[in-house]
Amino acid sequence: MFLLVKDVLTQTELGQVLQLAETLKFVDGRVSNPHNTAKHNLQAEMTQPNAAKLSQIAAAAIGRNEQVRNFAFPRRIATPLLSLYHPGMTYGVHADAPYLSLPTGPLRSDVSATLFLEDPDSYKGGALTIHMGSEKIVVKGKPGQMIIYPSTTLHEVAPVTEGRRLAFFTFIESMIPDQAQRELLYLLNEVHALEGFNIQPENRTRLQYISSCLHRMWAR
């Protein structure tokens, strides 16, 4: 299950990010995954103060977003990293690593996210392509939008053929690690939010009770 979240970044934040990005030095993207030969892009060097500031802006925006919280049930969110693709760059088909080494300890990657920064019409190619059996889901989000999807999903960034693709990527460790359970709880909560006041109060309370019990049962 995937969710495209609108306006994760405000227009002010988006302007700050794009302005600061112009000051950054970018290095080989494989610095964060040196053994992945499918990866051919650039990544902001995180020792730069402006790179850290950009990541803080993105992390705060993701953490406060209600749709992200309701869909992913975040326990921890990895520091968002800024990636850059020029013409000819790509990230071939892959599944994300199950764990990331962080200073606070390993983070299990349950949910992956791409936060788009560029106007999709400003570059050609570069679509995030998610493989679902014989079908493919192609996403080129608008500036400030973020796509979130299970980290177990095979996906790729198609080759950029013109312009540049600038986007954050990050990973979320969920309180509900099982993908199917996470989706069921999200859907149940959506029904409660959308239909709760159309049913009898006692049944609304029952829905909330079921949701709370399942959350306790499945949380890790």
C-alpha positions as CSV (number, residue, x, y, z in Angstrom):
1,M,0.0,0.0,0.0
2,F,1.3,3.5,-0.9
3,L,0.4,7.0,0.1
4,L,1.2,10.2,-1.7
5,V,1.1,13.0,0.9
6,K,0.6,16.5,-0.2
7,D,2.3,19.6,1.2
8,V,4.7,17.9,3.6
9,L,6.9,20.9,3.2
10,T,5.4,24.4,3.3
11,Q,6.2,26.8,0.5
12,T,8.5,28.7,2.9
13,E,10.3,25.5,3.8
14,L,10.5,24.5,0.2
15,G,12.1,27.8,-0.7
16,Q,14.6,27.5,2.1
17,V,15.6,24.0,1.0
18,L,16.0,24.9,-2.7
19,Q,18.1,27.9,-1.8
20,L,20.4,26.1,0.7
21,A,20.8,23.1,-1.7
22,E,22.5,25.4,-4.2
23,T,25.3,25.9,-1.6
24,L,26.0,22.2,-1.1
25,K,28.7,19.9,-2.2
26,F,27.5,16.6,-3.5
27,V,29.4,13.3,-3.4
28,D,29.0,9.8,-4.9
29,G,25.6,8.5,-3.6
30,R,27.2,5.1,-2.8
31,V,28.8,6.6,0.2
32,S,25.7,5.5,2.1
33,N,25.5,2.1,0.4
34,P,29.0,1.3,-1.1
35,H,28.1,-2.2,-2.2
36,N,25.1,-1.3,-4.3
37,T,26.2,-1.3,-7.9
38,A,22.7,-0.2,-9.1
39,K,23.1,3.2,-7.4
40,H,24.4,5.9,-9.7
41,N,23.5,9.3,-8.2
42,L,24.9,12.1,-6.0
43,Q,24.2,12.8,-2.3
44,A,24.8,15.8,-0.1
45,E,27.9,15.5,2.0
46,M,26.5,15.6,5.5
47,T,29.5,17.2,7.2
48,Q,28.3,20.5,5.8
49,P,26.3,22.7,8.2
50,N,23.8,23.6,5.5
51,A,23.3,19.9,4.7
52,A,22.4,19.2,8.3
53,K,20.1,22.2,8.4
54,L,18.3,20.9,5.3
55,S,17.8,17.5,6.9
56,Q,16.5,19.1,10.0
57,I,13.9,21.0,8.0
58,A,12.8,17.9,6.2
59,A,12.7,15.7,9.4
60,A,10.6,18.3,11.3
61,A,8.1,18.5,8.4
62,I,7.8,14.7,8.1
63,G,7.5,14.2,11.9
64,R,4.7,16.7,12.3
65,N,2.6,15.4,9.3
66,E,-0.6,13.7,10.5
67,Q,-1.0,11.6,7.4
68,V,2.5,10.2,7.7
69,R,1.9,9.4,11.4
70,N,-1.5,7.7,10.6
71,F,-0.1,5.7,7.8
72,A,3.4,4.7,9.0
73,F,3.0,4.7,12.8
74,P,6.6,6.0,13.1
75,R,8.8,4.9,16.0
76,R,11.9,6.5,14.5
77,I,12.6,8.3,11.3
78,A,16.1,8.2,9.8
79,T,17.8,11.5,9.0
80,P,16.5,12.5,5.5
81,L,19.3,12.7,3.0
82,L,19.3,14.9,-0.1
83,S,19.9,13.1,-3.4
84,L,20.7,14.6,-6.8
85,Y,20.4,13.1,-10.3
86,H,21.9,14.7,-13.4
87,P,21.3,13.3,-16.9
88,G,22.4,9.7,-17.2
89,M,22.1,9.1,-13.5
90,T,19.8,6.4,-12.2
91,Y,19.1,4.0,-9.3
92,G,18.4,0.5,-10.6
93,V,15.8,-2.0,-9.3
94,H,16.5,-2.7,-5.6
95,A,14.9,-3.3,-2.3
96,D,16.0,-1.2,0.6
97,A,18.3,-2.6,3.2
98,P,16.5,-4.0,6.2
99,Y,18.5,-2.1,8.8
100,L,20.4,1.2,8.8
101,S,23.3,1.9,11.2
102,L,22.6,5.1,13.2
103,P,24.4,6.6,16.1
104,T,21.4,5.7,18.3
105,G,21.5,2.1,17.1
106,P,20.2,0.1,14.2
107,L,17.0,1.4,12.6
108,R,14.7,-1.2,11.0
109,S,13.5,0.1,7.6
110,D,9.7,-0.7,7.5
111,V,8.6,2.2,5.4
112,S,10.6,4.1,2.7
113,A,9.9,7.7,1.6
114,T,10.8,10.1,-1.1
115,L,10.2,13.8,-0.6
116,F,10.1,15.6,-4.0
117,L,11.6,19.0,-4.4
118,E,11.6,19.8,-8.1
119,D,8.7,20.6,-10.5
120,P,8.2,17.3,-12.3
121,D,8.0,19.2,-15.6
122,S,11.5,20.6,-15.1
123,Y,13.2,17.3,-15.7
124,K,12.7,14.3,-17.9
125,G,12.9,10.7,-16.7
126,G,13.7,10.2,-13.0
127,A,10.4,8.8,-12.0
128,L,10.2,6.6,-8.9
129,T,9.0,3.3,-10.3
130,I,7.6,0.8,-7.9
131,H,7.3,-2.8,-9.1
132,M,4.2,-4.8,-8.2
133,G,4.5,-8.1,-9.9
134,S,3.9,-7.5,-13.6
135,E,2.7,-4.0,-12.9
136,K,4.6,-0.8,-12.3
137,I,3.5,2.3,-10.3
138,V,5.2,5.4,-11.7
139,V,5.4,8.5,-9.4
140,K,6.8,12.0,-10.1
141,G,5.5,14.0,-7.2
142,K,5.1,17.8,-7.1
143,P,7.4,19.9,-4.9
144,G,6.7,19.3,-1.3
145,Q,4.9,16.0,-1.8
146,M,6.1,12.7,-0.4
147,I,5.4,9.1,-1.4
148,I,5.6,6.5,1.3
149,Y,5.7,2.8,0.6
150,P,6.8,-0.5,2.2
151,S,10.6,-0.8,2.2
152,T,10.3,-4.4,1.1
153,T,9.0,-3.2,-2.3
154,L,11.2,-3.5,-5.4
155,H,11.6,0.0,-6.8
156,E,14.0,2.1,-8.9
157,V,14.6,5.7,-10.1
158,A,14.4,5.8,-13.8
159,P,17.3,7.4,-15.7
160,V,17.2,11.2,-15.8
161,T,17.5,12.3,-19.4
162,E,17.2,16.1,-19.0
163,G,17.3,18.6,-16.2
164,R,18.0,17.5,-12.6
165,R,16.1,15.5,-10.0
166,L,16.5,16.7,-6.4
167,A,14.7,14.9,-3.6
168,F,15.1,13.7,0.0
169,F,14.9,10.1,0.9
170,T,14.4,8.5,4.3
171,F,13.3,5.4,6.1
172,I,10.8,4.9,8.9
173,E,10.9,2.3,11.7
174,S,7.2,1.6,12.4
175,M,5.7,0.7,15.8
176,I,3.7,-1.8,13.7
177,P,6.4,-3.7,11.8
178,D,4.1,-6.1,10.0
179,Q,3.0,-4.5,6.7
180,A,-0.4,-6.2,6.5
181,Q,-1.2,-5.3,10.1
182,R,-0.1,-1.7,9.5
183,E,-2.4,-1.4,6.5
184,L,-5.4,-2.9,8.3
185,L,-4.9,-0.5,11.2
186,Y,-4.6,2.4,8.9
187,L,-7.8,1.5,7.0
188,L,-9.7,0.9,10.3
189,N,-8.7,4.3,11.6
190,E,-9.7,5.9,8.2
191,V,-13.1,4.3,8.5
192,H,-13.4,5.6,12.1
193,A,-12.4,9.1,11.0
194,L,-14.6,9.3,7.9
195,E,-17.7,7.5,9.1
196,G,-17.5,7.7,12.9
197,F,-20.1,10.4,13.2
198,N,-22.5,8.7,10.9
199,I,-23.0,5.7,13.2
200,Q,-24.3,5.3,16.7
201,P,-22.0,6.7,19.4
202,E,-21.7,3.3,21.1
203,N,-20.5,1.7,17.8
204,R,-18.0,4.6,17.3
205,T,-16.6,3.7,20.7
206,R,-16.4,0.1,19.7
207,L,-14.4,1.0,16.6
208,Q,-12.0,3.0,18.7
209,Y,-11.7,0.2,21.2
210,I,-10.9,-2.3,18.4
211,S,-8.3,0.0,16.9
212,S,-6.6,0.6,20.3
213,C,-6.5,-3.1,21.2
214,L,-5.0,-4.0,17.8
215,H,-2.5,-1.3,18.1
216,R,-1.4,-2.6,21.5
217,M,-1.4,-6.2,20.2
218,W,0.7,-5.5,17.1
219,A,3.1,-2.8,18.4
220,R,6.7,-3.8,18.8
